[in-house]
Amino acid sequence: YLSKLFGNFSLSIQDICEIGILVGMALVLDLPMFKIKVGSSGGSISFSCLPLIVLALRKGFAKSFLGCGIIYGFISCLLDGYGLFTYPFDYLLGFGAVSVVGLFNNLIFSKKKTSIVFLIIGILLFGVLRLFAATLSGMIFYGLSFDASLIYQAIYVGPSLGICLACSIILYPVIARINKRFK
């Protein structure tokens, strides 16, 4: 069943290196000097999801979930210091959601005029899933109502998503050339 869902899942040395470099870039962009803190209960506006989007575009769903949700999410959770109880929703699902962009790879790199539309759809879907996961976390762990949690999370998820969406559109031609040359 898993092979039908994920295909032949194996990691090459190139995959491991590329995942490591892009996760490392995301962690650097998540440092306090590169982000704007929002509120006292966590959340920030940053560029940290941009390398994760590139990872999803380069490696597809399964490998990007490993890199974004499991590896980046866990390290970021440890560095943020809010406790491991927030890991499942805020980090694993929240950042693992970027891997849905990888589900659109064939459409994004299809050389059609609609390619950029599918890039936008994939990133917006990621944003909705991340917002949903963070909203659930606010409700479960911080006792907020749905409305309060959604508003709080939207204050930082929305601008971060907008920044990363704009940068992804600008960088799309470069990413497409890299993806064509280095499959």
C-alpha positions in Angstrom: 0.0 0.0 0.0 2.8 2.5 0.9 4.6 1.8 -2.4 1.4 2.8 -4.2 1.2 6.0 -2.2 4.8 7.0 -2.1 6.3 5.0 -5.0 9.7 3.5 -4.7 10.9 5.4 -1.7 14.7 5.4 -1.4 17.1 8.2 -0.6 20.2 8.7 -2.7 23.3 10.6 -1.5 22.1 13.5 -3.7 18.7 13.5 -2.0 20.2 13.5 1.5 22.5 16.3 0.6 19.9 18.4 -1.0 17.4 17.9 1.8 20.2 18.8 4.3 21.1 22.0 2.5 17.6 23.2 2.0 16.6 22.4 5.6 19.7 24.1 6.8 18.8 27.2 4.7 15.3 27.2 6.2 16.7 27.0 9.7 19.0 29.9 9.1 16.1 32.0 7.7 14.2 31.1 10.9 16.8 32.7 13.2 15.6 35.7 15.2 17.6 38.2 13.1 15.6 37.2 10.0 12.1 37.0 11.3 9.5 39.2 12.9 8.0 37.7 16.1 4.2 37.9 16.5 2.6 37.6 19.9 3.8 36.0 23.1 2.6 32.5 22.3 4.8 31.9 19.2 4.5 32.5 15.6 6.6 34.7 13.3 6.7 36.2 9.9 9.7 34.9 7.9 11.2 33.5 4.7 11.9 30.1 6.2 9.3 28.3 4.2 10.9 29.3 0.9 13.6 26.7 0.9 11.0 24.2 2.1 8.9 25.0 -1.0 11.9 24.5 -3.2 12.5 21.2 -1.5 8.9 20.1 -2.2 9.3 21.2 -5.8 12.6 19.3 -6.2 11.9 16.1 -4.3 8.1 15.5 -4.4 5.7 14.6 -1.7 7.3 11.8 0.4 10.9 13.1 0.5 9.8 16.7 1.2 7.5 15.5 4.0 10.5 13.7 5.5 12.7 16.9 5.1 10.1 19.5 5.9 7.8 17.9 8.5 9.9 15.5 10.3 13.5 16.9 10.1 12.9 20.7 9.8 9.8 20.5 12.1 11.6 18.7 14.8 14.8 20.9 14.8 12.7 24.0 14.6 10.5 22.8 17.5 13.6 22.2 19.6 15.1 25.6 18.7 11.8 27.5 19.4 11.6 26.2 22.9 7.8 25.9 23.2 8.0 22.2 24.1 7.6 18.9 22.2 3.9 18.9 22.9 3.5 21.4 20.1 5.4 19.3 17.6 2.5 17.2 16.1 0.3 20.1 14.9 2.5 23.2 14.8 5.6 21.6 13.3 5.0 18.1 11.9 1.7 18.8 10.2 2.3 22.6 9.9 5.6 22.4 8.0 4.9 18.9 6.6 2.0 20.5 4.8 4.5 22.1 2.4 5.0 18.7 0.9 1.6 19.0 -0.9 3.3 21.4 -3.3 5.3 18.3 -4.4 2.0 16.7 -5.5 1.7 19.3 -8.3 5.3 18.8 -9.7 4.2 17.3 -13.0 1.8 20.1 -13.5 4.2 22.8 -12.3 7.0 21.7 -14.6 4.8 20.8 -17.6 6.1 23.8 -19.7 2.5 24.9 -20.2 1.2 28.4 -19.5 -0.8 27.1 -16.6 2.4 25.9 -14.8 2.5 29.0 -12.6 -1.2 28.6 -11.7 -0.5 25.2 -10.3 2.5 26.6 -8.3 0.2 29.2 -6.8 -2.5 26.6 -6.1 0.0 24.2 -4.4 1.4 27.0 -2.2 -2.1 28.3 -1.3 -3.1 24.7 -0.4 0.0 24.5 1.8 -1.0 27.7 3.5 -4.5 26.5 4.2 -3.3 23.2 5.7 -0.6 25.0 7.8 -3.2 27.5 9.1 -5.6 24.6 9.9 -2.9 22.7 11.8 -1.8 25.8 13.8 -5.4 26.6 14.6 -6.0 23.1 15.9 -2.8 23.5 18.0 -4.1 26.8 19.5 -7.4 25.2 20.3 -6.0 22.0 21.8 -2.9 23.2 23.7 -3.7 26.8 24.5 -7.5 26.5 25.1 -8.4 29.2 22.5 -11.8 29.2 20.7 -11.8 28.4 17.0 -12.2 32.0 16.0 -9.5 33.3 18.4 -7.0 30.7 17.3 -7.7 31.2 13.6 -7.3 34.9 13.9 -4.0 34.6 15.9 -2.6 32.1 13.4 -3.7 34.1 10.4 -1.7 37.1 11.6 1.6 35.4 10.9 0.8 32.5 8.6 -0.8 34.8 6.0 2.1 37.3 5.6 4.7 34.5 5.7 2.7 32.7 3.0 2.4 35.8 0.9 6.1 36.5 1.1 7.0 33.0 0.1 4.4 32.9 -2.6 5.8 36.1 -4.2 9.4 34.8 -3.9 8.4 31.4 -5.4 6.8 33.1 -8.4 9.9 35.3 -8.9 12.2 32.3 -8.5 10.1 29.9 -10.6 12.1 30.2 -13.9 15.4 29.5 -12.0 13.9 26.5 -10.1 12.5 25.1 -13.4 15.9 25.4 -15.1 17.6 23.7 -12.1 14.9 21.0 -12.0 15.4 20.4 -15.8 19.2 20.2 -15.6 19.4 18.2 -12.3 16.5 15.8 -12.2 
